Amino acid sequence: MLQTLTKPPLTIRLCQPRGFCAGVDRAIQIVVLALKKYGAPVYVRHEIVHNRYVVEGLQNLGAVFIEELSEIPLEHQDAPVVFSAHGVPKSVPADAVARNLFYLDATCPLVSKVHKQAMRHQRKGRHVLLIGHAGHPEVIGTMGQLDDGAVTLIETEADVRNFTPADPEALGFVTQTTLSVEDTAGILKALQEKFPALQAPAAESICYATTNRQDAVKETAPGSDLYLVVGAPNSSNSRRLVEVAERAGAKMSLLVQRASEIPWNDIGGIATLGLSAGASAPEIIVDEIINAFRERFEVNVELAITATETEDFPVMRVLRDVELTPADMAFVNGNA
C-alpha cells in the first residue's frame, strides 16, 4: 500500500497593515500615469521607491532610471522626469528648471511635511538636528532644504554626546520618516536631557505607515519560529522591521526580496511564521512567498489586523485626467 506523504502544518501570521503605504502607492502611480499620458521614455531620478521588483516593472513599461539630470540625453529634454518618493534637495528642481526640463515631484507628502518642519525651525532661528541615517536619499533631501551648515545629522547617542552647538537654547529637531520608534526614542531622550530647550516639530516626523507596520510586527513576533520581512536591503523601513521582529521575540528574522531568497535549508522545522512587508514592497511578492510555503507546508494563514489605514494621497493635478485601472497596477498588486 502506498504511503502518502503529508506536509507539516504551518501557521502564517500575516500582518495587516503591510506593504505599500499611501506615499509609495502615489509615487508608483505618478510614473505609471506619466507613461500613459506622455508615452515612453519617462525618466525617474533615483529609484522611485526602494524595491528592485517595482523598479524593473516600471522599466518594462518604459521608465528610465537615472541618478543625475545630466544623464537625460538632449533628444529627450522634453520627456518628463519624476523625482523619487524620498524627496530631493532644493538644488534638484532648480537644476531641472535651468535645463528646461518638465518635472513631476513624487516626494511623499509626509516627507514634504518634514521639510516644512525643518524650514520652520530655521525661520524661528533654530539650528536643526535631523535624526536619521547618513547617505539615505530622504536624509540628503531633507538636509538639502536648508543652507549648508544649518542642519546637523544625529545618527546615534554617541553623536549626541559629541555635539556642541553654538547656541544650546536655539535647537529644533526633525526625524527621518522611516526610523525605528525605539531607536529614535533613545536618541531623543539623550538630546532632551543634554539640551532641555530643544524644540520638537509641530507634528510627529516618523510616518503613520512606519509606526503601524512596526506595531503589527511587535504583535505577531512573539512565538514566531521565523519572521520574514519582504523588502529591499536599501529600504530603511524594511530593515527596521527585521530589527523590531528580533527584539519582540521572533527566534529568527530575515529580510527577503523574493521567495527565491528564502534559505529553506537553514530555517529548520518551523511551526509558526510571521510575515510582513516594508512600505515599498509589493503585495504580489507577499502572495509569491505564501505560495512558496504552501508547496512545502500545510498552511493556515491568520490575518493579524492591528490598524486600518485609510490614507490616500492624490497625484498632482496634471495627471488627474488620466484613468488609472487595476490592470495598470497589476504588476505590483496582482490581479486579485
C-alpha positions as CSV (number, residue, x, y, z in Angstrom):
1,M,0.0,0.0,0.0
2,L,1.4,3.4,-1.0
3,Q,2.2,5.7,1.9
4,T,1.1,9.3,1.3
5,L,3.5,12.0,2.5
6,T,1.8,14.7,4.5
7,K,3.1,18.2,4.6
8,P,4.0,19.6,8.0
9,P,1.5,22.2,9.4
10,L,2.5,25.8,9.4
11,T,0.6,28.8,10.7
12,I,1.4,32.1,8.9
13,R,0.7,35.2,11.0
14,L,0.2,37.7,8.2
15,C,0.4,41.4,9.2
16,Q,-2.2,43.9,8.3
17,P,-1.2,46.6,7.6
18,R,1.8,45.7,5.5
19,G,3.4,46.6,2.2
20,F,2.7,49.8,0.2
21,C,1.9,53.0,2.1
22,A,0.0,55.8,0.6
23,G,3.2,57.7,-0.3
24,V,4.7,54.8,-2.2
25,D,1.5,54.0,-3.9
26,R,1.2,57.6,-5.1
27,A,4.8,57.7,-6.4
28,I,4.4,54.5,-8.4
29,Q,1.0,55.8,-9.8
30,I,2.7,59.0,-10.9
31,V,5.2,57.1,-13.0
32,V,2.5,54.8,-14.5
33,L,0.2,57.7,-15.3
34,A,3.0,59.8,-16.8
35,L,3.9,56.9,-19.1
36,K,0.2,56.6,-20.1
37,K,-0.2,60.4,-20.7
38,Y,3.2,61.3,-22.3
39,G,4.5,57.9,-23.5
40,A,8.0,56.4,-23.0
41,P,10.5,57.4,-22.0
42,V,9.7,58.9,-18.6
43,Y,12.9,59.5,-16.7
44,V,13.0,58.8,-12.9
45,R,15.7,60.3,-10.8
46,H,16.9,57.6,-8.3
47,E,14.8,54.5,-7.6
48,I,11.2,55.8,-7.3
49,V,10.9,53.6,-4.2
50,H,13.5,51.2,-2.8
51,N,12.4,48.0,-4.4
52,R,14.1,46.3,-7.3
53,Y,10.9,44.4,-8.4
54,V,9.0,47.7,-8.6
55,V,11.8,49.4,-10.5
56,E,12.2,46.6,-13.0
57,G,8.4,46.6,-13.5
58,L,8.4,50.3,-14.3
59,Q,11.4,49.8,-16.6
60,N,9.4,47.2,-18.5
61,L,6.7,49.9,-19.0
62,G,9.2,52.4,-20.4
63,A,10.6,54.2,-17.3
64,V,14.3,55.1,-17.4
65,F,16.1,55.4,-14.1
66,I,18.9,57.9,-13.7
67,E,20.9,59.3,-10.8
68,E,21.5,62.8,-12.2
69,L,19.6,65.0,-14.5
70,S,22.6,65.4,-16.7
71,E,22.1,61.8,-17.8
72,I,19.0,62.7,-19.8
73,P,20.1,62.9,-23.5
74,L,19.5,66.1,-25.5
75,E,16.9,64.4,-27.7
76,H,14.8,63.6,-24.7
77,Q,14.9,67.0,-23.0
78,D,11.1,67.3,-23.5
79,A,10.4,64.0,-21.7
80,P,9.0,64.1,-18.1
81,V,11.4,63.5,-15.2
82,V,10.0,62.2,-11.9
83,F,11.6,62.8,-8.5
84,S,11.5,59.9,-6.2
85,A,9.3,59.4,-3.1
86,H,12.2,60.1,-0.8
87,G,12.4,63.7,-1.7
88,V,15.3,65.8,-3.2
89,P,17.4,68.7,-2.2
90,K,16.2,72.1,-3.4
91,S,19.1,72.2,-5.9
92,V,17.5,69.4,-7.9
93,P,14.3,71.1,-9.1
94,A,16.4,74.3,-9.6
95,D,18.7,72.3,-11.9
96,A,15.6,70.9,-13.7
97,V,14.3,74.5,-14.3
98,A,17.8,75.6,-15.5
99,R,17.8,72.7,-18.0
100,N,14.2,73.5,-19.2
101,L,13.0,70.0,-18.0
102,F,9.4,69.2,-17.2
103,Y,9.4,67.5,-13.8
104,L,6.9,65.7,-11.6
105,D,7.8,65.7,-7.9
106,A,6.7,62.4,-6.4
107,T,8.0,63.2,-2.9
108,C,5.8,61.6,-0.2
109,P,3.7,64.3,1.3
110,L,4.8,63.1,4.8
111,V,8.5,63.7,3.8
112,S,7.5,67.1,2.4
113,K,6.0,67.8,5.9
114,V,9.4,67.1,7.5
115,H,11.0,69.5,5.0
116,K,8.5,72.2,6.1
117,Q,9.1,71.4,9.8
118,A,12.9,71.8,9.3
119,M,12.4,75.1,7.5
120,R,10.0,76.3,10.3
121,H,12.7,75.7,12.8
122,Q,15.2,77.7,10.8
123,R,12.7,80.6,10.4
124,K,12.5,80.7,14.2
125,G,16.2,81.0,14.4
126,R,17.0,77.4,15.5
127,H,19.8,75.1,14.4
128,V,18.1,71.9,13.0
129,L,19.0,68.5,14.3
130,L,18.0,65.7,11.9
131,I,17.8,62.2,13.4
132,G,18.4,59.8,10.6
133,H,20.9,57.6,8.6
134,A,23.7,59.2,6.7
135,G,23.5,58.7,2.9
136,H,19.8,57.8,2.8
137,P,18.1,59.8,0.0
138,E,15.5,61.1,2.4
139,V,18.2,62.5,4.7
140,I,20.0,64.0,1.7
141,G,16.8,65.6,0.5
142,T,15.9,67.0,4.0
143,M,19.3,68.4,4.6
144,G,19.2,69.9,1.1
145,Q,16.2,72.1,2.0
146,L,18.4,74.4,4.1
147,D,21.7,76.1,3.6
148,D,25.0,74.2,4.3
149,G,25.7,74.1,8.0
150,A,22.1,74.7,9.0
151,V,21.4,71.0,9.8
152,T,23.4,68.6,11.9
153,L,22.7,64.8,11.3
154,I,22.4,62.8,14.5
155,E,22.6,59.0,13.9
156,T,23.5,57.7,17.4
157,E,23.5,58.6,21.1
158,A,27.3,59.0,20.7
159,D,26.6,61.7,18.2
160,V,24.5,63.5,20.9
161,R,27.4,63.3,23.3
162,N,29.9,64.7,20.7
163,F,27.6,67.5,19.5
164,T,28.4,71.0,20.8
165,P,26.1,73.7,19.3
166,A,26.8,77.4,19.0
167,D,23.6,78.1,21.0
168,P,22.1,75.3,23.1
169,E,19.0,77.4,23.6
170,A,18.2,77.6,19.9
171,L,17.8,74.0,18.7
172,G,15.0,72.1,16.9
173,F,14.8,68.5,15.7
174,V,13.1,66.5,13.0
175,T,13.5,62.8,12.1
176,Q,13.7,60.6,9.0
177,T,10.2,59.2,8.5
178,T,11.2,55.5,8.3
179,L,13.2,55.1,11.6
180,S,12.6,52.6,14.4
181,V,10.4,54.2,17.0
182,E,12.6,52.7,19.8
183,D,15.9,53.8,18.3
184,T,14.6,57.3,17.9
185,A,13.2,57.4,21.4
186,G,16.7,56.6,22.9
187,I,18.4,59.3,20.8
188,L,15.7,61.8,21.5
189,K,15.9,61.2,25.2
190,A,19.6,61.8,25.2
191,L,19.1,65.0,23.2
192,Q,16.4,66.3,25.6
193,E,18.5,65.5,28.6
194,K,21.5,67.4,27.2
195,F,19.5,70.3,25.6
196,P,16.4,71.0,27.7
197,A,15.4,73.8,25.4
198,L,15.3,71.5,22.3
199,Q,12.1,72.3,20.3
200,A,10.1,69.5,18.8
201,P,8.5,69.7,15.3
202,A,4.8,70.7,15.1
203,A,3.8,67.1,14.4
204,E,5.4,63.6,14.6
205,S,8.0,63.1,11.9
206,I,8.0,59.3,11.8
207,C,5.2,58.5,9.5
208,Y,2.0,56.6,10.3
209,A,2.9,53.7,8.0
210,T,6.2,53.1,9.6
211,T,4.7,53.1,13.1
212,N,1.8,50.9,12.0
213,R,4.0,48.3,10.4
214,Q,6.3,48.2,13.4
215,D,3.3,47.8,15.8
216,A,2.0,44.9,13.7
217,V,5.3,43.1,13.8
218,K,5.6,43.6,17.5
219,E,2.2,41.9,18.0
220,T,3.0,38.9,15.8
221,A,6.7,38.3,16.5
222,P,6.4,36.6,20.0
223,G,6.4,32.8,19.5
224,S,7.3,33.0,15.8
225,D,9.9,30.4,14.8
226,L,10.8,32.6,11.8
227,Y,9.9,36.1,10.8
228,L,10.1,37.2,7.1
229,V,10.0,40.8,6.1
230,V,9.6,41.4,2.4
231,G,11.7,44.3,1.3
232,A,14.9,45.5,-0.2
233,P,18.3,45.8,1.6
234,N,18.4,49.5,0.9
235,S,14.8,50.0,2.3
236,S,15.2,51.7,5.7
237,N,11.7,50.9,6.9
238,S,12.0,47.2,5.9
239,R,15.3,46.8,7.7
240,R,13.8,48.3,10.8
241,L,11.0,45.8,10.7
242,V,13.6,42.9,10.8
243,E,15.1,44.5,13.9
244,V,11.7,45.0,15.5
245,A,10.8,41.4,15.0
246,E,14.0,40.2,16.7
247,R,13.5,42.5,19.6
248,A,9.9,41.5,20.0
249,G,10.7,37.7,20.3
250,A,11.0,36.1,16.9
251,K,13.5,33.3,17.1
252,M,14.9,34.3,13.6
253,S,14.2,37.3,11.5
254,L,15.1,37.7,7.8
255,L,14.8,40.3,5.0
256,V,13.9,38.8,1.6
257,Q,13.2,40.4,-1.7
258,R,11.7,37.3,-3.4
259,A,10.6,33.8,-2.5
260,S,13.8,32.6,-4.2
261,E,15.8,34.1,-1.3
262,I,14.2,32.0,1.4
263,P,17.0,29.8,2.9
264,W,15.0,26.6,3.1
265,N,17.9,24.5,4.3
266,D,18.6,26.9,7.2
267,I,15.1,27.6,8.6
268,G,14.6,24.0,10.0
269,G,11.3,22.7,11.3
270,I,9.1,25.7,11.9
271,A,5.5,25.7,13.0
272,T,4.8,29.5,13.2
273,L,5.9,32.1,10.6
274,G,5.5,35.8,10.9
275,L,5.1,37.7,7.6
276,S,5.1,41.4,6.9
277,A,6.3,43.7,4.1
278,G,8.0,47.0,4.1
279,A,6.2,50.1,2.8
280,S,7.9,49.8,-0.6
281,A,7.3,46.1,-1.1
282,P,4.5,45.0,-3.5
283,E,1.7,42.7,-2.5
284,I,2.4,40.4,-5.4
285,I,5.6,39.2,-3.7
286,V,3.8,38.5,-0.4
287,D,1.5,36.2,-2.4
288,E,4.5,34.6,-4.1
289,I,6.1,33.9,-0.7
290,I,2.9,32.4,0.8
291,N,2.5,30.2,-2.3
292,A,6.2,29.0,-1.8
293,F,5.3,27.9,1.7
294,R,2.1,26.2,0.6
295,E,4.2,24.0,-1.7
296,R,6.2,22.7,1.4
297,F,3.7,23.0,4.3
298,E,0.0,22.7,5.1
299,V,-0.5,26.4,5.5
300,N,-3.1,28.1,7.7
301,V,-3.0,31.9,7.3
302,E,-4.0,34.0,10.3
303,L,-4.5,37.7,9.5
304,A,-3.3,39.9,12.3
305,I,-5.0,43.2,11.9
306,T,-3.6,45.9,14.2
307,A,-4.6,49.1,12.4
308,T,-6.8,50.2,9.4
309,E,-5.1,52.6,7.0
310,T,-7.4,54.9,5.0
311,E,-4.8,57.5,3.9
312,D,-4.9,58.3,0.2
313,F,-2.5,60.8,-1.3
314,P,-3.8,62.1,-4.7
315,V,-1.4,62.5,-7.7
316,M,-0.7,66.0,-8.9
317,R,-3.4,67.8,-10.9
318,V,-1.6,67.5,-14.3
319,L,-2.1,63.7,-14.2
320,R,-5.6,63.5,-12.8
321,D,-7.2,63.4,-16.3
322,V,-5.6,60.0,-16.9
323,E,-7.6,56.9,-15.8
324,L,-5.7,54.5,-13.6
325,T,-7.1,51.0,-13.9
326,P,-6.4,47.9,-11.7
327,A,-4.7,46.4,-14.8
328,D,-2.2,49.3,-14.8
329,M,-1.1,48.4,-11.3
330,A,-1.4,44.6,-11.6
331,F,2.4,44.3,-11.9
332,V,2.7,45.2,-8.2
333,N,-0.8,44.5,-6.8
334,G,-1.5,41.2,-8.7
335,N,-4.8,40.5,-10.5
336,A,-7.0,40.0,-7.4
